[in-house]
């Protein structure tokens, strides 16, 4: 590799990391009073350390807790028309510091089983210490498959903004693995970066997206929030449909300066 190119790359990455650290400190300071108030009003709520919240969601305790509960209800409402949830076994693929899975027992109800898995050992250790219950367990996985689960274990799988941080090989490998651990007829729920994110792409990236090719933007290692993947719907259908029926595809929306992710509901054939 050309030394000048490597030097420029390292300098660029250093600026990115430095800027991200500055942003983390600013966000932490900006939310300090609100977070202190939430902790005082909710002394029994277990809260992850600040940086995992910043890395995986937002560094706002109320949004982490109440937003996680809202997302758990949203998942329940999307799955319920396609799956009998009573006594189901659900997998939270990429559970992070437990934002959603912690609420599922109260949102869906007793009699179900819940498993969270993540590649970050710190997240898994925190969840095991603070969120594990007789009906809720947590597994450690690697950046690549397999999961520590037998074939046809889960009735439903959801991954919120997980494919959005995977390489093309990661897309293929993980979809195959999720097919392996899902029961026949099981339902899968994913969110992805669809056409609503076109405005944030460069012209060259937009052309690639328009040609139904996966777009990768990487400032960090695969799996990190600064590693981004943008998925044309046709690319995902080609990935999904040989083994799964697309039950529903809800394109994301562009509102003001922000975009929402596409939502995919699949049924394993």
C-alpha positions in Angstrom: 0.0 0.0 0.0 1.3 3.5 -0.9 2.8 5.1 2.3 1.2 8.5 1.5 -2.2 6.9 1.0 -1.9 5.0 4.3 -0.7 8.1 6.2 -3.7 10.1 4.9 -6.1 7.3 5.7 -4.8 7.0 9.3 -5.0 10.8 9.7 -8.6 10.7 8.4 -9.5 7.9 10.8 -7.9 9.7 13.7 -10.0 12.8 12.9 -13.1 10.8 12.7 -12.4 9.0 16.0 -11.5 12.3 17.6 -14.7 14.0 16.4 -16.8 11.1 17.6 -15.2 11.3 21.0 -15.9 15.0 21.1 -19.5 14.3 20.1 -19.9 11.7 22.7 -18.8 14.1 25.4 -21.1 16.8 24.1 -24.1 14.5 24.0 -23.3 13.2 27.5 -23.1 16.8 28.8 -26.3 17.8 27.0 -28.3 15.0 28.5 -26.7 15.2 32.0 -29.6 16.9 33.8 -32.3 14.9 32.1 -30.5 11.7 32.8 -29.9 12.6 36.5 -33.6 13.4 36.8 -34.6 10.0 35.2 -32.3 8.1 37.5 -33.6 9.9 40.6 -37.2 9.2 39.5 -36.5 5.5 38.6 -33.9 4.2 41.1 -34.8 0.6 40.4 -34.2 0.7 36.6 -30.9 -0.9 35.7 -29.2 1.4 33.1 -26.1 0.4 31.0 -23.0 2.6 31.1 -23.1 5.7 29.1 -20.9 4.8 26.1 -22.9 1.6 25.2 -26.0 3.8 25.1 -24.3 6.3 22.9 -22.9 3.6 20.6 -26.1 1.7 20.1 -28.9 4.2 20.5 -29.0 7.6 22.1 -27.5 8.8 25.4 -30.8 9.6 26.9 -32.0 7.3 29.7 -35.7 8.1 29.2 -35.5 7.4 25.5 -33.5 4.2 26.0 -36.0 2.9 28.5 -39.4 4.2 27.3 -38.3 4.0 23.6 -37.3 0.4 24.1 -40.7 -0.4 25.5 -42.4 1.3 22.6 -40.2 -0.7 20.2 -41.1 -3.9 22.0 -44.8 -3.1 21.5 -44.1 -2.3 17.8 -42.4 -5.6 17.3 -45.3 -7.4 19.0 -47.9 -5.7 16.8 -45.9 -6.5 13.6 -45.4 -10.1 14.5 -48.9 -10.9 16.0 -50.8 -11.0 12.7 -48.4 -13.6 11.3 -47.5 -15.7 14.3 -49.1 -17.2 17.4 -47.0 -15.5 20.1 -48.2 -17.6 23.0 -45.4 -19.9 24.1 -43.2 -18.6 21.2 -39.4 -18.4 21.4 -38.1 -15.0 20.2 -34.5 -14.1 19.2 -33.2 -10.5 19.5 -30.4 -10.7 17.0 -28.0 -7.9 18.0 -29.6 -7.1 21.4 -27.0 -4.6 22.4 -27.4 -3.4 26.0 -30.9 -4.9 26.2 -33.0 -1.8 25.1 -35.8 -3.9 23.6 -35.6 -7.4 25.0 -35.9 -6.2 28.6 -39.5 -5.2 27.9 -40.7 -8.2 26.0 -41.9 -10.4 28.9 -44.2 -7.6 30.1 -45.3 -6.5 26.6 -45.9 -10.0 25.1 -46.7 -11.8 28.3 -45.8 -14.9 30.2 -45.2 -18.3 28.7 -42.8 -17.1 26.0 -39.0 -17.5 25.9 -36.6 -14.7 24.9 -33.0 -15.0 23.8 -30.7 -12.0 23.1 -27.4 -12.4 21.3 -24.7 -9.9 20.5 -21.1 -9.9 19.3 -20.0 -7.3 21.9 -19.0 -9.2 25.1 -19.5 -6.1 27.3 -23.1 -5.8 26.2 -23.7 -9.5 26.8 -22.1 -9.5 30.2 -24.2 -6.5 31.3 -27.4 -8.1 30.1 -26.6 -11.3 31.8 -26.0 -9.5 35.1 -29.0 -7.2 35.0 -31.7 -8.5 32.7 -31.4 -12.4 32.7 -34.6 -14.1 34.0 -35.9 -17.7 33.9 -37.5 -16.9 30.5 -34.8 -14.6 29.2 -31.2 -15.6 28.3 -28.3 -14.0 26.5 -25.7 -15.6 24.1 -22.4 -14.4 22.9 -21.8 -14.6 19.2 -18.9 -13.6 16.9 -18.9 -11.1 14.1 -19.5 -14.1 11.8 -21.8 -17.1 12.4 -22.7 -19.5 14.0 -25.0 -18.6 16.8 -24.9 -20.8 19.9 -28.3 -22.3 19.1 -29.5 -25.5 17.5 -31.3 -25.5 14.1 -35.0 -24.6 14.1 -34.9 -23.1 17.6 -36.8 -19.8 17.3 -40.4 -19.1 16.3 -39.5 -15.4 15.5 -36.3 -13.4 15.0 -35.9 -9.7 14.9 -32.9 -7.5 14.1 -33.3 -3.8 14.4 -30.6 -2.0 12.4 -28.2 -4.9 12.3 -27.9 -5.6 8.5 -27.2 -1.9 8.3 -23.7 -2.5 9.7 -22.7 -5.7 7.8 -20.6 -6.3 4.7 -22.0 -8.1 1.6 -20.5 -11.3 2.9 -22.0 -10.6 6.3 -25.4 -10.2 4.7 -25.2 -13.6 3.1 -23.7 -15.5 6.0 -26.0 -14.1 8.6 -29.2 -14.5 6.6 -28.2 -18.2 6.1 -27.6 -18.6 9.8 -30.8 -16.9 10.8 -32.6 -19.3 8.4 -30.9 -22.2 10.1 -32.0 -21.3 13.6 -35.6 -20.3 12.6 -38.3 -22.9 12.6 -40.1 -23.6 9.3 -42.9 -21.1 9.1 -41.2 -18.8 11.6 -41.3 -15.0 11.1 -38.3 -12.7 10.8 -38.3 -8.9 11.2 -35.5 -6.7 10.0 -34.9 -3.0 9.4 -32.5 -1.7 6.7 -31.3 1.5 5.0 -33.6 1.9 2.0 -34.4 4.6 -0.6 -35.1 7.2 2.2 -31.3 7.4 2.8 -30.4 8.3 -0.8 -29.9 12.0 0.1 -27.0 11.1 2.4 -25.2 9.1 -0.3 -22.6 10.5 -2.7 -23.5 10.5 -6.5 -21.3 7.5 -7.0 -23.0 5.6 -4.1 -26.4 6.6 -5.4 -25.5 5.2 -8.8 -24.5 1.9 -7.2 -27.7 1.9 -5.2 -29.7 2.6 -8.3 -28.1 -0.4 -10.0 -29.4 -2.6 -7.1 -26.0 -3.1 -5.5 -25.2 -3.0 -1.9 -23.5 0.3 -0.8 -20.9 0.1 2.0 -19.5 3.1 3.8 -16.9 2.1 6.4 -15.0 4.3 8.9 -14.7 1.4 11.4 -14.7 -2.4 11.5 -17.8 -4.3 10.4 -20.5 -4.4 13.0 -19.6 -0.9 14.4 -22.1 1.9 14.1 -19.7 3.8 11.9 -19.7 1.0 9.4 -22.8 1.6 7.3 -24.6 -0.6 4.7 -27.4 0.7 2.4 -29.6 -1.9 0.8 -31.7 -1.5 -2.4 -35.0 -3.4 -2.0 -34.3 -5.5 -5.1 -30.9 -6.5 -3.6 -32.7 -7.7 -0.4 -35.5 -9.5 -2.3 -32.8 -11.4 -4.2 -31.2 -12.3 -0.8 -34.4 -13.2 1.0 -36.8 -14.8 -1.5 -35.2 -18.2 -2.3 -35.7 -19.2 1.3 -38.4 -16.9 2.7 -41.6 -15.3 1.7 -41.8 -11.5 2.0 -44.9 -10.9 4.0 -44.5 -7.1 4.1 -42.1 -4.4 3.1 -42.6 -1.0 4.5 -40.3 1.6 2.9 -38.8 4.2 5.2 -39.7 7.9 5.0 -37.7 11.1 4.6 -39.0 13.7 7.1 -37.2 16.9 7.3 -33.5 16.1 7.6 -33.9 12.6 9.0 -34.8 9.2 7.5 -36.5 6.1 8.9 -35.4 2.6 8.0 -37.2 0.2 5.8 -39.1 -2.7 7.6 -39.1 -6.2 6.3 -41.3 -9.1 7.5 -40.5 -12.5 6.2 -41.7 -16.0 6.7 -39.3 -19.0 6.4 -40.5 -21.3 3.7 
